[in-house]
Amino acid sequence: MTRRAALVIATVAYLALVGWATFGTVSWHRIGWQAEYGVLTPSIWFEPTTWSIGSPVEWALNVAMFVPIGLLFAMLVGARRWLLALLSAAALSVAIEIAQIPIDDRISDPRDLAANSAGAAIGVAIAATGWLVGAIVRGLARPSAMVAGVSTGAGSARAASSASGSDSASRQLSRAA
């Protein structure tokens, strides 16, 4: 199995777990208050109680749930498209919150969007840290290989090619003379 295939399988499996956690019926869920249209109600975003009530544990769990999503999405799209990973995770959070609006025992809440997006940003930052460390390690390994006389990279391949080309050219000149 390739690295990419394993990453896709891990992402799909984790998204299934998130789907179960965000849409499944739970008996322990605290009943709360939700605006008629949930996160789609503009006034709820500016309501002071929206941001002051709620459990810090719930906030932390929402952040923690989206850290792997940010990490997995970033690993899927690569270092150059890290912003796509972050925006995709935020879009997933929006989709979840909108889908929760009609579900009786779920609450569509702006705090969840903020917590989920923060978790995704942490996940993308973890991936970026890994990319940076990998680049540093590769950069440190490269000079030591050159000192040892091992040629790496395209530049040394070109040098070898031009050297063999000049050798063959000098041989042809010798034969002609």
C-alpha positions in Angstrom: 0.0 0.0 0.0 1.3 3.4 -0.9 1.7 6.2 1.6 -1.0 8.2 -0.2 -3.4 5.3 -0.1 -2.8 4.8 3.6 -3.4 8.5 4.1 -6.7 8.5 2.2 -7.9 5.5 4.2 -6.9 7.1 7.5 -8.6 10.3 6.5 -11.9 8.6 5.4 -11.9 6.5 8.6 -11.3 9.5 10.8 -14.0 11.5 8.9 -16.4 8.6 9.5 -15.6 8.8 13.3 -16.2 12.6 13.2 -19.5 12.0 11.4 -20.6 9.5 14.1 -19.5 11.9 16.9 -21.3 14.9 15.4 -24.5 13.4 14.1 -25.0 10.3 16.2 -27.6 10.3 19.0 -26.0 10.6 22.4 -27.9 10.3 25.7 -25.4 12.4 27.7 -25.5 15.5 25.5 -26.6 18.5 27.5 -29.6 20.3 26.1 -28.7 23.8 25.1 -30.2 26.7 23.3 -30.0 27.2 19.5 -31.2 30.1 17.4 -33.9 29.1 14.9 -31.4 28.9 12.0 -28.3 28.0 14.1 -25.1 29.4 12.8 -26.9 30.9 9.8 -28.6 33.4 12.1 -26.5 36.6 11.8 -27.4 38.0 15.1 -26.2 35.0 17.1 -22.6 35.8 16.0 -22.8 39.2 17.8 -24.7 38.0 20.9 -22.4 38.3 23.9 -23.9 35.2 25.5 -23.0 33.1 22.5 -19.3 33.5 23.4 -19.6 33.6 27.2 -21.7 30.5 27.9 -20.7 26.9 27.2 -18.3 24.4 28.6 -14.6 24.9 28.3 -14.4 21.1 28.0 -16.7 21.1 25.0 -14.5 23.8 23.4 -11.3 21.7 24.0 -13.0 18.6 22.7 -14.0 20.4 19.5 -10.4 21.7 19.1 -9.0 18.3 19.7 -11.4 16.6 17.2 -10.3 18.9 14.4 -6.5 18.7 15.0 -6.2 15.4 13.1 -8.4 16.7 10.3 -6.1 19.7 9.7 -3.1 17.4 9.9 -4.6 14.7 7.5 -5.9 17.3 5.0 -2.5 19.1 5.0 -0.7 15.8 4.4 -3.0 15.0 1.6 -2.6 18.3 -0.3 1.0 18.9 0.5 3.1 21.8 1.8 2.4 24.2 -1.0 -1.3 24.0 -0.6 -1.6 24.2 3.2 -4.1 27.0 2.9 -6.4 24.6 0.9 -6.2 22.1 3.8 -7.1 24.8 6.3 -10.0 26.2 4.2 -11.3 22.6 3.5 -11.4 21.8 7.2 -13.2 25.1 8.0 -15.7 24.3 5.2 -16.2 20.9 6.7 -17.0 22.5 10.1 -19.5 24.9 8.4 -21.1 21.9 6.7 -21.4 20.0 10.0 -22.9 22.9 11.8 -25.4 23.6 9.1 -26.4 19.9 9.0 -26.9 19.9 12.7 -29.6 22.6 12.6 -32.5 20.3 12.1 -31.2 17.5 14.4 -33.1 17.6 17.8 -30.3 16.7 20.1 -27.6 18.7 18.4 -26.8 22.4 18.6 -25.5 24.5 15.7 -23.2 26.9 17.5 -20.7 29.6 16.3 -18.3 28.6 19.1 -18.1 25.1 17.5 -17.0 26.7 14.2 -14.4 28.7 16.0 -13.1 25.8 18.0 -13.1 23.4 15.0 -11.2 26.0 12.8 -8.7 26.5 15.6 -8.1 22.8 15.9 -7.6 22.5 12.1 -5.1 25.3 12.2 -3.2 23.5 14.9 -3.2 20.3 12.7 -1.9 22.2 9.7 0.8 23.8 11.9 1.9 20.4 13.1 2.2 19.3 9.4 4.1 22.5 8.6 6.5 21.8 11.5 7.1 18.3 10.1 7.8 19.7 6.6 10.2 22.3 8.1 12.1 19.7 10.2 12.2 17.4 7.2 13.7 20.2 5.0 16.2 21.0 7.6 17.3 17.4 8.0 17.6 17.0 4.3 19.6 20.2 4.0 21.9 19.1 6.8 22.4 15.7 5.2 23.2 17.1 1.8 26.6 18.8 2.7 27.9 15.8 4.6 27.3 13.6 1.5 29.3 16.1 -0.6 32.2 16.2 1.9 32.3 12.4 1.8 32.7 12.5 -2.0 29.2 11.2 -2.7 27.6 13.3 -5.4 23.9 14.1 -5.1 21.5 16.2 -7.1 21.1 17.3 -10.7 24.1 19.5 -10.7 26.5 16.6 -10.2 24.7 14.6 -12.8 25.2 17.4 -15.3 28.9 17.7 -14.3 29.4 14.0 -14.9 27.6 14.2 -18.2 29.6 17.1 -19.4 32.8 15.4 -18.2 32.1 12.3 -20.1 31.0 14.4 -23.1 34.4 16.2 -23.1 36.3 12.9 -22.8 34.5 11.5 -25.8 35.1 14.7 -27.7 38.9 14.6 -27.0 39.0 10.9 -28.0 37.4 11.8 -31.3 39.9 14.6 -31.9 42.8 12.2 -31.1 41.5 9.6 -33.6 41.2 12.3 -36.3 44.7 13.5 -35.9 
